[in-house]
Amino acid sequence: MAEPAAASTAAIYRRLVAAQVRSQLAYRVSFVLDLVSNVVFLGADLLTVLVVFHRVPVLAGFSLADTLLVFGLASLGFSLAELIVGSIDRMQRHVRTGLLDAVLIRPLGVLWQLLVLDVGLRRVGRVCSGLVVLAIAVRLAGVPLTPANLLLLVITPVAGAVFFGAMFVATATVAFWWVDSGELSAALTHGGRDFTSYPLTVFGGWFRHLFAFGLGFGFVAYYPALILLDRPDPLGAPAWLGWCGPLQAAVAATLAALIWRTGVRHYRSTGS
């Protein structure tokens, strides 16, 4: 009985996603404009990097090609996470308007329902742009396409997507207790994206230790990029940290799931 029930639930989610896709494609001009705007946003982030290197040839020991590799790995991982679970950052609105209360009484998973309420098809442009940037960075940095490097180029953005997805879910859960928690969510998701887009040597002191190791952002792009560039860490960390991204992502996803379940169990509605 469990397998037919699971298949039926999956079919419901597929229909909900298909309905979202059809509704977005129905207004083609609006969809194209949204798609272009998302590409422009990534282009603005890339332009910031290019402007910095227009002023300085080397940034904290890293060249433009090296930094673009870090940027490409980070932006692709974040774009994938935003495409899949980015809509969860509207949790504050769902709690405030009472939509979450309606979702809770339906016989479907709460998180999956919230995710399919707004399928960010427009964010596909960012994913494609991230792929292009990463491919160009690999070429400019002269990364040898060995089997190990190709494997790392695949698993690093995937692990980054899982890690950022966990951050989206965990920070959105704060809205169960603190409705106006949007600033905290943005600081740890979009702020984390900005942090991972540059080599760790750019940052210093407690800030680098907190974000790179305390929160785990250092494993998203920086350490894998060092392996691809075949260079030691200027900060003295061992090279094998570059392969720890999937482990870090698994830990983050587990913690996010626990936080989410705790939030759902203790949610008492806003009374709206």
Salt bridges, closest charged atoms under 4 A:
ASP45 OD2 - ARG193 NH1 3.75
ASP66 OD2 - ARG231 NH1 3.27
GLU82 OE1 - ARG126 NH1 2.92
GLU82 OE2 - HIS190 NE2 3.77
ASP118 OD2 - ARG90 NH2 3.32
ASP118 OD2 - ARG122 NH2 3.59
ASP180 OD1 - ARG96 NH2 2.54
ASP194 OD1 - ARG193 NH2 3.11
